């Protein structure tokens, strides 16, 4: 009978776990709809912003702008790591941490400074003990408690100022691109110098201009009001901010998709485990009843 009590207790425990995972799945589904809509709405804006800047830089000698400088020797790097604050989302956080550690390992020997900026506590907690005299770590407080635009503006403003003052040589962002609820991929994108963004391609890697459009661009005269440098002063920091913002939105959608998939699998596994435990319970109960009947029969025959 003790065995039956243990199985019954195990079934109840798995049922409670299944209820929790189902609830978490539904919450993730709701959040995924919102974050996916934000990602889809941001992508066209990023493409058009890059399009405008590409036109401007191509015709306005934008290479003189400090945010477009491309240092020959790059010894000071910044990596923005986008992860989650919570777990229970499959391998989402693990893949980000693995890629971040690889980035640090590849550059720690030949860089004077590696600065890690974490948006999300999971990656920060996993890498807070990474040692190195040239490694700095910073956690953006309340990263996911604030809007992505606010966090992106805060991060990009400081990085643009440091890059303009020659305190940094290169800036990267490590995040997960959202493809679907079951498909995400970790991506390392260059943020600064801005030539890493403005490469005649849109945010999806597709060419911005055809050969005919390039020829037409070369033959077109533009009048800039105010001056082209003032326009670049406004657009280039905005391009950095929107690139970081898009990375945050992609990461958030990927996290919600990964959590929805993980909780769906957990709920399905709980249902299967309950079925196996119920079968085991019925067999054990049948065995116990059979044993009692045998004891009754044996006792009657003995009398």
JOFENUR-V391000 format. One record per backbone hydrogen bond with DSSP energy under -1.0 kcal/mol. CO is the residue of the C=O (numbers start at 1). NH is the residue of the N-H. If there is no record, write none. Layout:
{{CO & NH} {CO & NH}}
This chain:
{{1 & 5} {2 & 6} {3 & 7} {4 & 8} {5 & 9} {6 & 10} {7 & 11} {8 & 12} {9 & 13} {10 & 14} {11 & 15} {12 & 16} {13 & 17} {14 & 18} {15 & 19} {16 & 20} {17 & 21} {18 & 22} {19 & 23} {20 & 24} {21 & 25} {22 & 26} {23 & 27} {24 & 28} {25 & 29} {26 & 30} {27 & 31} {28 & 32} {29 & 33} {30 & 34} {31 & 35} {32 & 36} {33 & 37} {34 & 38} {35 & 39} {36 & 40} {37 & 41} {38 & 42} {39 & 43} {42 & 46} {43 & 47} {44 & 48} {45 & 49} {46 & 50} {47 & 51} {48 & 52} {49 & 53} {50 & 54} {51 & 55} {52 & 56} {53 & 57} {54 & 58} {55 & 59} {56 & 60} {57 & 62} {61 & 64} {62 & 65} {65 & 68} {67 & 194} {75 & 112} {75 & 113} {76 & 169} {76 & 170} {77 & 115} {78 & 172} {79 & 117} {80 & 174} {81 & 119} {84 & 122} {89 & 92} {91 & 95} {92 & 96} {93 & 97} {94 & 98} {95 & 99} {96 & 100} {97 & 101} {98 & 102} {99 & 103} {100 & 104} {101 & 105} {102 & 106} {103 & 107} {104 & 108} {113 & 77} {114 & 136} {115 & 79} {116 & 138} {117 & 81} {118 & 140} {119 & 83} {120 & 124} {121 & 125} {122 & 126} {123 & 127} {124 & 128} {127 & 130} {132 & 135} {134 & 114} {136 & 116} {138 & 118} {140 & 143} {147 & 151} {148 & 152} {149 & 153} {150 & 154} {151 & 155} {152 & 156} {153 & 157} {154 & 158} {155 & 159} {156 & 160} {157 & 161} {158 & 162} {159 & 163} {160 & 164} {161 & 165} {162 & 167} {163 & 166} {170 & 78} {171 & 191} {171 & 192} {172 & 80} {173 & 189} {174 & 82} {175 & 187} {177 & 185} {183 & 179} {183 & 180} {185 & 177} {187 & 175} {189 & 173} {192 & 171} {193 & 196} {194 & 197} {194 & 198} {197 & 199} {200 & 208} {202 & 205} {206 & 202} {210 & 214} {211 & 215} {212 & 216} {213 & 217} {214 & 218} {215 & 219} {217 & 220} {227 & 231} {228 & 232} {229 & 233} {230 & 234} {231 & 235} {232 & 236} {234 & 238} {235 & 239} {236 & 240} {237 & 241} {238 & 242} {239 & 243} {240 & 244} {241 & 245} {242 & 246} {243 & 247} {244 & 248} {245 & 249} {246 & 250} {247 & 251} {248 & 252} {249 & 253} {250 & 254} {251 & 255} {252 & 256} {253 & 257} {254 & 258} {255 & 259} {256 & 260} {257 & 261} {258 & 262} {259 & 263} {260 & 264} {261 & 265} {262 & 266} {263 & 267} {264 & 268} {265 & 269} {266 & 270} {267 & 271} {268 & 272} {269 & 273} {270 & 274} {271 & 275} {272 & 276} {273 & 277} {274 & 278} {275 & 279} {276 & 280} {277 & 281} {278 & 282} {279 & 283} {280 & 284} {281 & 285} {282 & 286} {283 & 287} {284 & 288} {285 & 289} {286 & 290} {287 & 291} {288 & 292} {289 & 293} {290 & 294} {291 & 295} {292 & 296} {293 & 297} {294 & 298} {295 & 299} {296 & 300} {297 & 301} {298 & 302} {299 & 303}}
